[in-house]
């Protein structure tokens, strides 16, 4: 499983949040004390907003986060009021830059920890549900990016909670048809640069459904 963080508030150097806490995300990428894997070394990503332009910047790498000098350089020089960071532990998809979070579409960023269980069984049907005008923007092969484009298809830009609810319901519907008992497990962070939303859900009932928003 992956790990992620989101920051929204007064502008700070990204390194203040990403590196300096005792159990920072970078520390957790090497010493995952409470996760299924002891390290999260299958790449990382950073997405941030500045006053201009409105479209967020992204930085992705397949290097382990704890060992990337370029990430340290960026984080120590970029100040932002809103950013997302993600360290990846692949659940089966390839280790490549296009599979690193956060994913970007227009002004939106999206990251995910969890999985669509038996993704190979449901991938085709999920992909066919993505709006044709969005499909060509998908670059990677992860279930996480698929969830993002399904949410965009189901109205993320207008009503994020409703769009994520519809996405989860659709994934569960398809999964159950394919004989998948518990189709989805997730925590999701997404933002349009103005508001930040977080969602938590698991089909097996292990995590109660929850959504929160920071403006």
C-alpha positions as semicolon CSV with decimal commas, in nm:
position;residue;x (nm);y (nm);z (nm)
1;X;0,000;0,000;0,000
2;X;0,102;0,360;-0,057
3;X;0,111;0,662;0,173
4;X;0,025;1,024;0,106
5;X;-0,009;1,364;0,262
6;X;-0,196;1,682;0,180
7;X;-0,125;2,034;0,302
8;X;-0,351;2,341;0,283
9;X;-0,278;2,661;0,473
10;X;-0,035;2,949;0,484
11;X;0,239;2,916;0,221
12;X;0,535;2,712;0,347
13;X;0,844;2,557;0,199
14;X;0,741;2,208;0,100
15;X;1,036;2,058;0,288
16;X;0,889;2,185;0,617
17;X;0,607;1,930;0,584
18;X;0,769;1,667;0,366
19;X;1,102;1,622;0,546
20;X;1,123;1,789;0,885
21;X;0,865;1,614;1,108
22;X;1,009;1,323;1,308
23;X;0,795;1,071;1,120
24;X;0,778;1,260;0,793
25;X;0,647;1,107;0,474
26;X;1,005;1,071;0,352
27;X;1,102;0,889;0,672
28;X;0,799;0,662;0,628
29;X;0,903;0,580;0,272
30;X;1,207;0,399;0,417
31;X;1,071;0,296;0,758
32;X;0,706;0,201;0,718
33;X;0,623;0,099;1,076
34;X;0,249;0,037;1,038
35;X;0,210;-0,067;0,676
36;X;0,192;-0,394;0,488
37;X;0,536;-0,325;0,338
38;X;0,840;-0,204;0,530
39;X;0,936;0,038;0,253
40;X;0,752;0,242;-0,007
41;X;1,017;0,252;-0,277
42;X;0,827;0,224;-0,605
43;X;0,843;0,592;-0,686
44;X;0,691;0,911;-0,554
45;X;0,516;1,223;-0,668
46;X;0,458;1,581;-0,565
47;X;0,194;1,823;-0,689
48;X;0,167;2,187;-0,585
49;X;-0,007;2,515;-0,657
50;X;0,132;2,866;-0,686
51;X;-0,057;3,197;-0,731
52;X;0,013;3,184;-1,104
53;X;-0,046;2,982;-1,312
54;X;-0,359;2,816;-1,177
55;X;-0,269;2,476;-1,320
56;X;-0,070;2,278;-1,061
57;X;0,286;2,163;-1,114
58;X;0,377;1,798;-1,075
59;X;0,706;1,618;-1,016
60;X;0,724;1,239;-1,051
61;X;1,009;0,993;-1,019
62;X;1,053;0,617;-0,997
63;X;1,344;0,664;-0,757
64;X;1,287;0,590;-0,388
65;X;1,177;0,915;-0,223
66;X;1,440;0,893;0,050
67;X;1,720;0,883;-0,205
68;X;1,621;1,147;-0,461
69;X;1,834;1,461;-0,460
70;X;1,606;1,638;-0,705
71;X;1,309;1,602;-0,471
72;X;1,514;1,751;-0,187
73;X;1,615;2,040;-0,414
74;X;1,259;2,115;-0,523
75;X;1,116;2,085;-0,173
76;X;1,375;2,320;-0,023
77;X;1,308;2,597;-0,277
78;X;0,935;2,582;-0,357
79;X;0,684;2,753;-0,130
80;X;0,316;2,664;-0,168
81;X;-0,015;2,707;0,014
82;X;-0,150;2,374;-0,112
83;X;0,033;2,058;-0,212
84;X;-0,004;1,681;-0,225
85;X;0,271;1,421;-0,193
86;X;0,265;1,045;-0,243
87;X;0,504;0,755;-0,189
88;X;0,425;0,441;-0,383
89;X;0,426;0,071;-0,303
90;X;0,290;-0,095;-0,615
91;X;0,012;-0,353;-0,584
92;X;0,098;-0,498;-0,924
93;X;0,114;-0,224;-1,188
94;X;0,444;-0,124;-1,343
95;X;0,695;0,105;-1,176
96;X;0,698;0,396;-1,420
97;X;0,653;0,772;-1,402
98;X;0,305;0,767;-1,555
99;X;0,191;0,547;-1,266
100;X;0,316;0,786;-0,998
101;X;0,068;1,000;-0,807
102;X;-0,066;1,264;-0,789
103;X;-0,244;1,250;-1,121
104;X;-0,336;1,581;-1,284
105;X;-0,621;1,691;-1,506
106;X;-0,670;2,063;-1,567
107;X;-0,666;2,230;-1,226
108;X;-0,724;1,900;-1,043
109;X;-0,486;1,672;-0,855
110;X;-0,573;1,324;-0,726
111;X;-0,394;1,060;-0,521
112;X;-0,497;0,728;-0,372
113;X;-0,391;0,467;-0,122
114;X;-0,560;0,129;-0,149
115;X;-0,665;-0,091;-0,436
116;X;-0,935;-0,203;-0,672
117;X;-0,924;-0,573;-0,592
118;X;-0,874;-0,807;-0,889
119;X;-0,828;-0,502;-1,110
120;X;-0,738;-0,721;-1,407
121;X;-1,090;-0,868;-1,399
122;X;-1,274;-0,535;-1,401
123;X;-1,032;-0,304;-1,581
124;X;-1,190;-0,329;-1,926
125;X;-1,543;-0,255;-1,806
126;X;-1,425;0,035;-1,591
127;X;-1,225;0,182;-1,880
128;X;-1,525;0,167;-2,112
129;X;-1,721;0,381;-1,865
130;X;-1,469;0,667;-1,879
131;X;-1,598;0,958;-2,087
132;X;-1,452;0,944;-2,438
133;X;-1,331;1,304;-2,413
134;X;-1,123;1,212;-2,106
135;X;-0,996;0,871;-2,207
136;X;-0,703;0,992;-2,416
137;X;-0,561;1,183;-2,117
138;X;-0,504;0,862;-1,922
139;X;-0,134;0,778;-1,941
140;X;-0,070;0,501;-1,690
141;X;-0,200;0,158;-1,600
142;X;-0,302;0,189;-1,234
143;X;-0,636;0,138;-1,067
144;X;-0,575;0,475;-0,897
145;X;-0,570;0,670;-1,222
146;X;-0,876;0,479;-1,339
147;X;-1,063;0,591;-1,026
148;X;-0,964;0,951;-1,102
149;X;-1,101;0,943;-1,455
150;X;-1,416;0,767;-1,346
151;X;-1,468;1,039;-1,085
152;X;-1,414;1,306;-1,352
153;X;-1,666;1,124;-1,572
154;X;-1,917;1,118;-1,285
155;X;-1,888;1,491;-1,213
156;X;-1,584;1,551;-0,992
157;X;-1,551;1,909;-1,111
158;X;-1,907;1,993;-1,003
159;X;-1,968;1,782;-0,690
160;X;-1,665;1,589;-0,560
161;X;-1,842;1,390;-0,283
162;X;-2,119;1,278;-0,517
163;X;-1,872;1,191;-0,794
164;X;-1,660;0,978;-0,562
165;X;-1,973;0,810;-0,425
166;X;-2,085;0,723;-0,778
167;X;-1,736;0,598;-0,865
168;X;-1,721;0,369;-0,564
169;X;-2,071;0,239;-0,632
170;X;-1,986;0,165;-0,993
171;X;-1,663;-0,017;-0,903
172;X;-1,851;-0,228;-0,650
173;X;-2,126;-0,306;-0,901
174;X;-1,877;-0,419;-1,165
175;X;-1,668;-0,610;-0,912
176;X;-1,963;-0,801;-0,774
177;X;-2,069;-0,900;-1,124
178;X;-1,721;-1,042;-1,173
179;X;-1,731;-1,233;-0,846
180;X;-1,507;-0,998;-0,646
181;X;-1,623;-1,009;-0,286
182;X;-1,474;-0,678;-0,164
183;X;-1,399;-0,470;-0,474
184;X;-1,246;-0,153;-0,330
185;X;-1,036;-0,020;-0,046
186;X;-0,930;0,343;-0,051
187;X;-0,827;0,668;0,097
188;X;-0,834;0,945;-0,161
189;X;-0,714;1,303;-0,162
190;X;-0,818;1,545;-0,435
191;X;-0,813;1,919;-0,491
192;X;-0,893;2,183;-0,749
193;X;-0,646;2,428;-0,598
194;X;-0,915;2,599;-0,393
195;X;-1,066;2,326;-0,176
196;X;-0,920;1,996;-0,060
197;X;-1,126;1,681;-0,014
198;X;-1,039;1,354;0,158
199;X;-1,236;1,028;0,129
200;X;-1,209;0,695;0,308
201;X;-1,398;0,375;0,229
202;X;-1,362;-0,003;0,222
203;X;-1,605;-0,255;0,074
204;X;-1,533;-0,502;0,354
205;X;-1,654;-0,258;0,619
206;X;-1,311;-0,231;0,778
207;X;-1,311;0,146;0,734
208;X;-1,627;0,349;0,775
209;X;-1,718;0,572;0,482
210;X;-1,595;0,923;0,549
211;X;-1,547;1,244;0,356
212;X;-1,395;1,571;0,467
213;X;-1,325;1,906;0,304
214;X;-1,085;2,190;0,372
215;X;-1,139;2,521;0,197
